[in-house]
Amino acid sequence: MVNNVLKTILLPLCALFFVMSSAQTLTVDASAVVADISPLIYGAGMEDVNHEIYGGLYDQRIFGEGFEELATMDFCGFTAYDSPWGISDGRVQLGGQHGKLVANSISLRKGTVEVEMRLEGASSIGGLIVEVSRAGEGMDTFDGYEISLDATRGAFVFGKHKQNWQPIARMNAEAACQDVWNTLRVEVDGATFTVMVGGKHIYTYTDRDDPLGGTQVGLRSVNGSASFRHLKIDGREVPLRGEGAAELSAMWDVVAGATCHHDGDNSFTGRYAQRIDGRRGDGIANRGLNRWGIAVSQGVPMHSVLYLRGKAQRRGKQIKACVALQNADGTVEYARATLAGITDRWQLFEADLVPDASDPNARFVLSLADEGTLWADQVLLATDHYPYRHDLTEAFCAEGLTFLRYGGTMVNAPDYLTRNMTGSPLEREPYDGHWYLNATNGFAIPE
């Protein structure tokens, strides 16, 4: 046996020594060209991860142009887990891929829980959780029963959590589809649960083996966002109110004394528009990606294009608005334009802003020129080179790149569809993205 082992080790070593001792010399004549390599073979790959497109190559300087980012805040009487939640006129929405919103002081072991809900993503699963205890950060970090609708499969889902997920029932449900409001109602009687969807009885379950003892009630969504409104316990509505912060889409800042409402009922595209109430000079500001500032150069035009509608304080009077470029705190103004003729119908407005100074950290401001109400959606700020950043494309050419490969994981988002990428970039519907929840089709495959 020892001899066999030695043969197994030594024979390959001897072979290797023979090859090394008889190695050949290879001579290369670099002056002899035997084939040509096309310059078109030299390129680079990109995808919209880490904002290579949106906030990068795409010349749009506004980040959050469609106001789809939620007005996130803390909620009175509730604890949010896993992701931030936003609020709009009494409607709450998850601002991430999964999260829980658990009532702090509602105790229920016998009674009814009811809520109107809408699945926002094509893969969203959302609904109620009852008899909750031991809630914490983490997708399944809680004990309780889940009653949900699944947009992916058009299904009703019932399950149990004990710091994990234990599926109990799944069945077809026509109501479980994206962008449709449904009423979900659960009658709780200890370990027995009777579920109604859209006023129709759909399921009853009694946990005879291992009933849970929690008493809290909450809302939950996974695999995408969901919205909820009119939460009721035993027929009495539970107020869904934020604490302190303005109801302003998260990528924007309040200017002066503006009162803001994140409006989910009057959008031009997507789910939300931004409503602004106030007097002359009240408005909102955007500082670009991550609030790093918008770089402007003296004498170089920036083109502003946006959709507006409004309502003047005095009946029969049209409202006016202003767009401007300012320094970060608004104490210095570089350019301003007035937009007139705003009515109660969505209209496209355009203005050229030519800054009289350079600033790498400027902001874009939309404000009221009259007392009244203004709605805004799809705001564009770009240079003459739109839709591409001129500085980046010049650098690509200087480097000798001849193509960019546009690929990546965006295709995993169910709504990343070519049919949604045609027409004016400002009129394309946003979608729930893979790398960034509030993704835009402003720069897509056609570009």
C-alpha positions as CSV (number, residue, x, y, z in Angstrom):
1,M,0.0,0.0,0.0
2,V,2.9,2.3,0.8
3,N,4.4,1.7,-2.6
4,N,1.2,2.5,-4.3
5,V,1.0,5.8,-2.4
6,L,4.6,6.7,-3.4
7,K,3.8,5.9,-7.1
8,T,0.8,8.2,-6.9
9,I,2.9,11.1,-5.6
10,L,6.2,10.6,-7.5
11,L,4.9,9.8,-11.0
12,P,3.2,13.2,-11.5
13,L,6.3,15.0,-10.1
14,C,8.6,13.2,-12.6
15,A,6.3,14.1,-15.5
16,L,6.3,17.7,-14.4
17,F,10.2,17.7,-14.2
18,F,10.4,16.3,-17.7
19,V,8.1,19.0,-19.1
20,M,10.1,21.7,-17.4
21,S,13.4,20.4,-18.5
22,S,12.3,20.2,-22.1
23,A,10.5,23.6,-22.3
24,Q,10.5,25.3,-25.8
25,T,11.4,28.9,-26.7
26,L,8.6,31.0,-28.3
27,T,9.8,33.9,-30.4
28,V,7.3,36.8,-31.1
29,D,7.9,39.2,-33.9
30,A,5.9,42.3,-32.8
31,S,6.5,44.0,-36.2
32,A,4.5,41.4,-38.1
33,V,0.8,42.3,-38.2
34,V,-1.2,39.3,-39.1
35,A,-4.7,40.5,-38.2
36,D,-6.6,43.7,-37.2
37,I,-8.6,44.3,-34.1
38,S,-11.6,46.6,-34.7
39,P,-11.6,49.7,-32.5
40,L,-15.3,49.0,-32.0
41,I,-14.4,46.2,-29.6
42,Y,-13.4,48.6,-26.9
43,G,-16.3,49.7,-24.7
44,A,-17.6,49.6,-21.1
45,G,-20.6,48.1,-19.3
46,M,-23.1,50.0,-17.2
47,E,-26.4,49.5,-15.4
48,D,-28.5,51.6,-13.0
49,V,-26.8,50.4,-9.9
50,N,-25.1,53.0,-7.6
51,H,-26.9,55.6,-9.8
52,E,-24.7,55.1,-12.9
53,I,-27.6,56.2,-15.0
54,Y,-30.1,58.1,-12.7
55,G,-27.8,60.6,-11.1
56,G,-25.0,59.7,-13.4
57,L,-25.0,59.6,-17.2
58,Y,-28.6,60.8,-17.4
59,D,-28.6,64.6,-17.7
60,Q,-31.6,65.0,-15.4
61,R,-30.3,67.1,-12.5
62,I,-33.4,66.8,-10.3
63,F,-33.5,63.7,-8.1
64,G,-37.0,62.6,-7.3
65,E,-38.6,64.5,-10.2
66,G,-41.9,62.6,-10.1
67,F,-42.4,63.0,-6.3
68,E,-42.8,59.2,-5.9
69,E,-40.5,59.1,-2.9
70,L,-42.6,59.0,0.2
71,A,-43.0,61.8,2.8
72,T,-41.5,59.5,5.5
73,M,-41.9,60.3,9.2
74,D,-42.7,58.7,12.6
75,F,-46.4,57.8,13.3
76,C,-48.4,58.7,16.3
77,G,-49.1,55.6,18.3
78,F,-47.3,53.2,15.9
79,T,-43.8,51.7,15.7
80,A,-42.3,51.2,12.2
81,Y,-39.9,48.3,11.6
82,D,-37.5,47.4,8.8
83,S,-38.2,50.3,6.4
84,P,-39.6,53.9,6.6
85,W,-43.3,54.5,6.1
86,G,-44.8,57.5,4.4
87,I,-48.1,59.3,4.8
88,S,-50.4,61.2,2.3
89,D,-53.7,62.5,3.4
90,G,-54.4,59.8,6.0
91,R,-52.9,57.1,3.7
92,V,-49.8,55.2,4.8
93,Q,-47.4,53.5,2.4
94,L,-44.3,51.3,2.9
95,G,-41.2,53.0,1.6
96,G,-39.1,49.9,1.1
97,Q,-39.3,46.2,0.0
98,H,-40.5,44.9,3.4
99,G,-41.7,46.4,6.6
100,K,-44.2,46.4,9.6
101,L,-46.2,49.1,11.2
102,V,-47.4,48.0,14.6
103,A,-49.9,49.8,16.8
104,N,-48.4,50.5,20.3
105,S,-51.6,50.6,22.4
106,I,-54.3,48.7,20.6
107,S,-55.0,45.4,22.3
108,L,-57.3,42.9,20.6
109,R,-58.0,39.2,21.3
110,K,-61.7,39.4,20.3
111,G,-63.1,41.9,17.8
112,T,-62.7,43.0,14.2
113,V,-59.8,44.6,12.3
114,E,-60.5,46.2,8.9
115,V,-58.4,48.2,6.5
116,E,-58.5,49.4,2.9
117,M,-55.3,48.4,1.1
118,R,-53.6,48.7,-2.3
119,L,-50.7,46.6,-3.5
120,E,-48.3,49.0,-5.2
121,G,-45.8,46.6,-6.7
122,A,-46.3,43.8,-9.1
123,S,-44.7,41.4,-6.6
124,S,-46.1,43.0,-3.4
125,I,-47.6,40.9,-0.6
126,G,-49.4,43.0,2.0
127,G,-52.1,43.0,4.6
128,L,-52.9,42.8,8.3
129,I,-51.0,41.1,11.2
130,V,-52.9,40.3,14.3
131,E,-52.2,38.9,17.8
132,V,-48.7,40.3,17.4
133,S,-45.9,40.2,20.0
134,R,-42.1,40.3,20.1
135,A,-41.9,42.5,17.1
136,G,-38.5,43.7,16.0
137,E,-36.2,44.6,13.1
138,G,-36.2,41.8,10.4
139,M,-38.6,40.5,7.8
140,D,-40.1,37.8,10.0
141,T,-39.1,39.1,13.4
142,F,-42.4,38.9,15.2
143,D,-45.0,36.5,16.5
144,G,-48.5,36.7,15.1
145,Y,-50.9,35.8,12.3
146,E,-50.7,37.3,8.8
147,I,-53.7,37.9,6.5
148,S,-52.4,39.2,3.2
149,L,-53.0,39.5,-0.6
150,D,-50.3,38.5,-3.0
151,A,-50.2,40.5,-6.3
152,T,-47.7,38.1,-7.9
153,R,-50.1,35.1,-7.9
154,G,-53.4,36.9,-7.4
155,A,-53.9,35.0,-4.2
156,F,-55.1,35.3,-0.6
157,V,-52.5,34.2,1.9
158,F,-52.9,33.2,5.6
159,G,-49.9,32.3,7.8
160,K,-48.4,32.3,11.2
161,H,-45.2,33.8,12.5
162,K,-43.1,32.6,15.4
163,Q,-39.9,34.6,14.4
164,N,-40.3,32.8,11.1
165,W,-42.9,32.2,8.4
166,Q,-45.3,29.2,8.6
167,P,-47.7,29.2,5.6
168,I,-51.2,27.8,6.4
169,A,-53.4,28.6,3.4
170,R,-53.2,30.1,0.0
171,M,-56.1,30.4,-2.5
172,N,-57.0,32.4,-5.6
173,A,-58.4,35.8,-5.0
174,E,-59.4,38.1,-7.9
175,A,-59.0,41.1,-5.6
176,A,-55.3,40.5,-5.2
177,C,-53.9,42.6,-8.0
178,Q,-51.7,45.7,-8.3
179,D,-53.0,49.3,-8.0
180,V,-56.5,48.3,-6.9
181,W,-58.0,49.3,-3.5
182,N,-59.5,46.4,-1.5
183,T,-61.1,46.1,1.9
184,L,-59.6,43.4,4.1
185,R,-61.5,42.5,7.3
186,V,-60.6,40.0,10.0
187,E,-62.9,38.9,12.8
188,V,-60.7,37.7,15.7
189,D,-62.0,35.4,18.4
190,G,-59.1,34.0,20.4
191,A,-57.5,31.5,18.1
192,T,-60.3,31.7,15.4
193,F,-60.0,34.0,12.5
194,T,-62.7,34.8,9.9
195,V,-61.5,36.7,6.8
196,M,-63.5,38.9,4.5
197,V,-62.1,40.4,1.2
198,G,-64.2,43.0,-0.5
199,G,-67.2,42.2,1.7
200,K,-67.1,38.5,0.9
201,H,-66.2,35.7,3.2
202,I,-63.1,33.9,2.0
203,Y,-61.5,31.9,4.8
204,T,-61.9,30.8,8.4
205,Y,-59.2,29.2,10.5
206,T,-58.8,28.0,14.1
207,D,-55.3,27.4,15.5
208,R,-56.0,24.3,17.7
209,D,-52.4,23.1,18.0
210,D,-50.3,26.1,19.1
211,P,-52.4,29.3,19.5
212,L,-50.4,32.5,20.0
213,G,-51.1,34.9,22.9
214,G,-50.2,38.3,21.4
215,T,-52.6,41.2,21.4
216,Q,-51.1,43.9,19.1
217,V,-52.4,44.8,15.6
218,G,-50.3,46.0,12.6
219,L,-49.8,46.4,8.9
220,R,-47.3,44.5,6.8
221,S,-45.9,44.4,3.3
222,V,-43.1,42.3,1.7
223,N,-41.6,42.0,-1.7
224,G,-42.7,45.5,-2.5
225,S,-44.7,48.4,-1.3
226,A,-48.4,48.6,-0.3
227,S,-50.6,51.4,0.8
228,F,-53.2,51.4,3.6
229,R,-56.1,53.7,4.7
230,H,-59.1,53.7,7.0
231,L,-57.8,51.3,9.6
232,K,-60.7,50.4,11.9
233,I,-60.9,48.4,15.1
234,D,-64.4,47.3,16.0
235,G,-65.8,49.8,13.5
236,R,-63.9,52.8,14.9
237,E,-61.3,54.4,12.7
238,V,-57.7,54.6,14.0
239,P,-56.1,57.9,13.0
240,L,-53.0,57.5,10.9
241,R,-51.0,60.6,11.5
242,G,-47.4,61.6,11.2
243,E,-45.4,63.4,13.8
244,G,-44.2,66.9,13.0
245,A,-42.6,66.6,9.6
246,A,-44.0,68.2,6.5
247,E,-45.9,66.0,4.1
248,L,-43.3,66.5,1.4
249,S,-41.8,63.9,-1.0
250,A,-38.5,62.8,0.6
251,M,-36.1,64.2,-2.0
252,W,-37.4,67.8,-1.6
253,D,-37.1,70.5,1.0
254,V,-39.6,73.1,2.2
255,V,-38.9,76.7,1.2
256,A,-40.2,79.6,3.4
257,G,-43.6,78.9,4.9
258,A,-45.0,76.4,2.4
259,T,-47.6,73.9,3.6
260,C,-47.1,70.6,1.7
261,H,-49.3,67.6,1.0
262,H,-48.0,64.5,-0.8
263,D,-51.1,64.0,-3.0
264,G,-51.9,60.4,-4.1
265,D,-55.2,61.3,-5.8
266,N,-54.2,64.0,-8.4
267,S,-50.9,62.9,-10.0
268,F,-50.0,63.4,-13.6
269,T,-47.9,60.2,-13.8
270,G,-47.2,57.6,-11.2
271,R,-48.8,57.5,-7.8
272,Y,-48.1,60.9,-6.4
273,A,-47.9,64.6,-7.2
274,Q,-46.7,67.3,-4.8
275,R,-49.2,69.9,-3.5
276,I,-47.9,73.2,-2.2
277,D,-50.1,75.7,-0.3
278,G,-48.9,79.2,0.7
279,R,-48.2,82.7,-0.2
280,R,-45.7,84.4,-2.6
281,G,-42.3,82.9,-2.2
282,D,-43.4,79.7,-0.4
283,G,-42.3,76.6,-2.2
284,I,-40.0,73.6,-2.4
285,A,-36.4,73.0,-3.4
286,N,-34.3,70.1,-4.8
287,R,-30.5,69.7,-4.5
288,G,-30.0,66.7,-6.8
289,L,-28.8,63.2,-5.9
290,N,-28.3,62.7,-2.2
291,R,-28.6,66.5,-1.8
292,W,-25.0,66.8,-3.0
293,G,-26.0,69.9,-4.9
294,I,-26.7,70.8,-8.5
295,A,-23.6,72.2,-10.4
296,V,-24.3,75.3,-12.4
297,S,-21.9,77.3,-14.6
298,Q,-22.1,81.0,-15.3
299,G,-23.8,81.7,-18.6
300,V,-24.6,78.0,-19.3
301,P,-28.4,77.6,-19.8
302,M,-30.3,75.1,-17.7
303,H,-33.7,74.1,-19.1
304,S,-36.6,73.6,-16.7
305,V,-39.6,71.6,-17.9
306,L,-42.4,70.6,-15.6
307,Y,-46.1,69.8,-15.3
308,L,-48.2,72.1,-13.1
309,R,-51.8,72.7,-12.1
310,G,-53.1,75.2,-9.5
311,K,-55.8,77.0,-7.8
312,A,-55.7,80.7,-7.0
313,Q,-56.9,82.1,-3.6
314,R,-59.4,84.3,-5.5
315,R,-61.9,82.6,-7.7
316,G,-61.5,83.1,-11.4
317,K,-57.9,84.2,-11.2
318,Q,-55.1,82.2,-12.7
319,I,-52.1,81.4,-10.5
320,K,-48.4,82.0,-11.3
321,A,-45.3,80.2,-10.2
322,C,-41.5,80.8,-10.2
323,V,-38.6,78.5,-10.9
324,A,-35.1,79.6,-9.8
325,L,-31.5,78.5,-9.3
326,Q,-30.1,79.5,-5.9
327,N,-27.2,78.7,-3.6
328,A,-27.7,75.9,-1.0
329,D,-29.5,78.0,1.6
330,G,-31.4,80.3,-0.7
331,T,-29.6,83.5,0.2
332,V,-28.1,84.1,-3.3
333,E,-30.1,83.7,-6.5
334,Y,-28.5,83.0,-9.9
335,A,-31.5,82.8,-12.2
336,R,-35.3,83.1,-12.1
337,A,-38.3,82.7,-14.4
338,T,-42.0,83.2,-14.0
339,L,-44.6,80.7,-15.2
340,A,-48.0,82.2,-15.9
341,G,-51.3,80.8,-17.0
342,I,-51.5,77.9,-14.6
343,T,-55.1,76.5,-14.4
344,D,-56.7,73.6,-12.6
345,R,-55.7,71.3,-15.4
346,W,-52.2,69.7,-15.9
347,Q,-50.1,71.7,-18.3
348,L,-46.5,71.5,-19.5
349,F,-44.4,74.6,-18.7
350,E,-40.9,75.4,-19.8
351,A,-38.3,78.0,-18.9
352,D,-34.6,78.6,-19.5
353,L,-32.5,79.5,-16.5
354,V,-29.1,81.1,-17.2
355,P,-27.1,81.5,-14.0
356,D,-25.1,84.7,-13.5
357,A,-22.5,82.8,-11.4
358,S,-21.0,79.4,-11.0
359,D,-21.8,77.1,-8.1
360,P,-21.1,73.4,-7.6
361,N,-23.7,73.2,-4.8
362,A,-26.8,75.0,-6.1
363,R,-30.4,74.1,-5.7
364,F,-33.5,74.3,-7.9
365,V,-36.6,76.1,-6.4
366,L,-40.2,76.0,-7.4
367,S,-42.3,78.6,-5.6
368,L,-45.7,80.3,-5.6
369,A,-45.8,83.8,-7.2
370,D,-49.3,84.3,-5.9
371,E,-51.2,83.1,-2.8
372,G,-52.9,79.9,-3.6
373,T,-52.3,76.2,-4.3
374,L,-49.9,74.6,-6.7
375,W,-49.5,71.0,-7.8
376,A,-46.3,69.8,-9.4
377,D,-45.2,66.6,-11.1
378,Q,-42.4,65.4,-13.4
379,V,-39.8,68.2,-13.0
380,L,-36.9,68.2,-15.4
381,L,-33.7,70.3,-15.1
382,A,-31.1,69.6,-17.8
383,T,-28.5,71.2,-20.1
384,D,-28.4,71.5,-23.9
385,H,-27.0,68.0,-24.1
386,Y,-30.0,66.2,-22.6
387,P,-30.5,63.2,-22.2
388,Y,-26.7,62.7,-21.7
389,R,-24.2,64.3,-19.4
390,H,-21.8,66.2,-21.6
391,D,-18.8,65.9,-19.2
392,L,-19.1,62.2,-19.0
393,T,-19.6,61.5,-22.7
394,E,-16.6,63.7,-23.5
395,A,-14.5,61.7,-21.0
396,F,-15.7,58.4,-22.6
397,C,-14.7,59.6,-26.0
398,A,-11.3,60.8,-24.7
399,E,-10.7,57.4,-23.3
400,G,-11.5,55.8,-26.7
401,L,-14.7,54.0,-25.7
402,T,-16.8,53.2,-28.8
403,F,-19.9,51.6,-27.0
404,L,-21.6,51.3,-23.7
405,R,-23.3,48.0,-22.8
406,Y,-26.6,48.8,-21.1
407,G,-27.6,45.7,-19.1
408,G,-28.1,44.4,-15.6
409,T,-30.5,43.4,-12.9
410,M,-33.2,46.1,-13.7
411,V,-34.9,43.4,-15.8
412,N,-35.8,41.6,-12.6
413,A,-38.3,44.3,-11.8
414,P,-41.7,43.1,-13.1
415,D,-42.7,46.6,-14.5
416,Y,-39.4,47.1,-16.3
417,L,-41.1,46.7,-19.7
418,T,-40.2,48.2,-23.1
419,R,-43.8,49.3,-23.7
420,N,-43.4,51.6,-20.7
421,M,-40.3,53.3,-22.2
422,T,-41.8,55.0,-25.3
423,G,-43.1,58.5,-25.8
424,S,-42.0,61.6,-23.9
425,P,-39.6,60.8,-21.0
426,L,-41.7,63.1,-18.8
427,E,-44.9,61.2,-19.5
428,R,-43.6,57.7,-18.9
429,E,-44.8,55.9,-15.9
430,P,-42.3,55.3,-13.1
431,Y,-41.9,51.8,-11.7
432,D,-40.7,49.9,-8.6
433,G,-37.1,49.3,-9.5
434,H,-34.7,46.6,-8.4
435,W,-31.8,48.8,-7.3
436,Y,-33.9,51.8,-6.3
437,L,-37.6,51.5,-5.4
438,N,-38.8,54.7,-7.0
439,A,-37.2,54.2,-10.5
440,T,-37.8,56.4,-13.5
441,N,-38.2,55.6,-17.2
442,G,-36.8,59.0,-18.1
443,F,-33.6,57.2,-19.3
444,A,-34.5,53.8,-20.7
445,I,-33.6,51.3,-23.5
446,P,-34.6,53.7,-26.3
447,E,-32.1,56.3,-25.1
